[in-house]
Amino acid sequence: MIVRGRERVLVQGITGRQGSFWTERMLAYGTRVVGGVNPKRAGETCCTVPVFASAKAAAAELAFDVSVLFIPPLACKAAALDAIEAGCKKLVVLSEHIPLQDTAHLLAAAREAGGRVIGPNTAGVVTPGECFVGFMPAFNPRVFQPGAIGVISRSGSLGTLVCLELVRAGLGISAFVGIGGDPILGTSMHDALVELDRDPRTAAVALVGEIGGTVEEEAAGYARTMRKPVAAFVAGAASPPDKRMGHAGAIVTGGRGSHAGKRAAFEAAGVAVAPTPGALGGMLTALMS
C-alpha cells in the first residue's frame, strides 16, 4: 500500500506525545496532514492543523485519503471503525497488542467498505522524497533516498537497517511498506509485492522476512511469476523452535514458519536470499544488471 505525496492524511490521536511528535515530522517532510482527532480536544489546533471529535466530524469539514492511528490498543477498533465509516479507504494502524478479535473485526469492516489496512503493529509507509505515514525515519538521508528498490518488511527496525544498507550500496528506495508483525495483518507480504510489481517506479524488490507465520511462503509463490528481480533476507536463523522472538507473529510451531522453510520457499521461487542485510544491495545490483 503505497502512499503518495498528493494524498491527504488524518492523524487519529494527534495530541498524544507520539502523535504530535510524529505529526510534526510528517509535516516537515512534506506529508499532507490536514487534521487530527481527539474527542477531548475538538475545536483546538495541534501541529498547525485542526482537531476534531471524530473522523466522521473531520470528514464533514475536510477531505482525507489516509488515516493513521496513534491510538492505544484497546481503543483501536472503535477508532478504525470511525475512520471506515467516515469513508477513509486507507488506514495505517501502528498499535500493537490489539486483541485479535478486534483486529479481525476492523479488517472485516474495512474489506466490506472497500478499504485497505496496513498493520496492525506496523512502523508505517515511506515514499522517499514525497511523504511518510507512521514513525519511520524518512527524514534521515542516510536511510532513505529516492530510487528504484521497493522494500517490504514485517519489522520496522530491520526495514530501517535494510534501507540504510541499500542506500550505502548506492541504491535508492521507491517505496517502503511495513506490513506489521502481528499474526493477523490487513496487508500481507504477497499484497504488498503485487502492488510494487505494478508500480512503474519500482525496478526491483527487497523482502525483509522473519521466522513465524507463512507470509513469506505466500509471497514466494507470487515472486515466482515476476519479471522484476526480488531478493530477500530472513531474520531468525538461530532462533529456537516454539519460542516467540519479538513480534507476535514470529513463532515457529511444529516446523511451520521456520527459517529453513522460508529460505527454501524463496530459493525455489528464484528469489535470491541474502545471508545478511548488508548483502542485499550487492545482490540487487547484480540482478538488475
GIMO-V520328 format. One record per residue. RES is the residue in one letter. PHI is phi as a letter, one per 20 degrees, with the letter a starting at -180 (999 if undefined). Layout:
res:phi
RES:PHI
RES:PHI
//
This chain:
res:phi
M:999
I:e
V:d
R:e
G:f
R:f
E:f
R:e
V:d
L:d
V:d
Q:e
G:n
I:f
T:e
G:f
R:g
Q:f
G:g
S:f
F:g
W:e
T:f
E:g
R:f
M:f
L:f
A:f
Y:f
G:o
T:f
R:e
V:f
V:d
G:a
G:b
V:c
N:a
P:g
K:e
R:c
A:g
G:n
E:e
T:d
C:c
C:l
T:m
V:d
P:f
V:d
F:d
A:f
S:b
A:f
K:f
A:f
A:f
A:f
A:f
E:d
L:b
A:e
F:b
D:d
V:c
S:c
V:d
L:d
F:e
I:c
P:g
P:g
L:f
A:d
C:f
K:g
A:f
A:f
A:f
L:f
D:g
A:f
I:f
E:f
A:f
G:n
C:f
K:d
K:c
L:c
V:d
V:d
L:e
S:f
E:d
H:m
I:f
P:g
L:g
Q:f
D:f
T:f
A:g
H:f
L:f
L:f
A:f
A:f
A:f
R:f
E:f
A:e
G:m
G:d
R:c
V:c
I:d
G:o
P:f
N:m
T:d
A:e
G:o
V:c
V:c
T:d
P:g
G:n
E:c
C:a
F:b
V:c
G:p
F:c
M:e
P:e
A:f
F:f
N:e
P:f
R:f
V:d
F:c
Q:c
P:g
G:a
A:d
I:d
G:e
V:c
I:c
S:b
R:f
S:d
G:f
S:f
L:f
G:f
T:f
L:f
V:f
C:f
L:g
E:f
L:f
V:f
R:f
A:e
G:n
L:d
G:c
I:d
S:e
A:a
F:d
V:c
G:e
I:f
G:o
G:d
D:e
P:f
I:d
L:c
G:f
T:c
S:e
M:f
H:f
D:g
A:f
L:f
V:f
E:f
L:f
D:f
R:e
D:f
P:f
R:e
T:d
A:d
A:b
V:c
A:d
L:d
V:d
G:d
E:b
I:f
G:n
G:m
T:c
V:f
E:f
E:f
E:f
A:f
A:f
G:f
Y:f
A:g
R:g
T:e
M:e
R:e
K:f
P:f
V:c
A:c
A:c
F:c
V:d
A:e
G:o
A:f
A:d
S:f
P:f
P:f
D:l
K:c
R:f
M:c
G:n
H:f
A:f
G:e
A:e
I:c
V:d
T:c
G:l
G:n
R:e
G:n
S:f
H:f
A:f
G:f
K:f
R:f
A:f
A:f
F:f
E:f
A:f
A:e
G:n
V:e
A:f
V:d
A:e
P:f
T:b
P:g
G:f
A:e
L:f
G:f
G:f
M:f
L:f
T:f
A:f
L:f
M:f
S:e
//
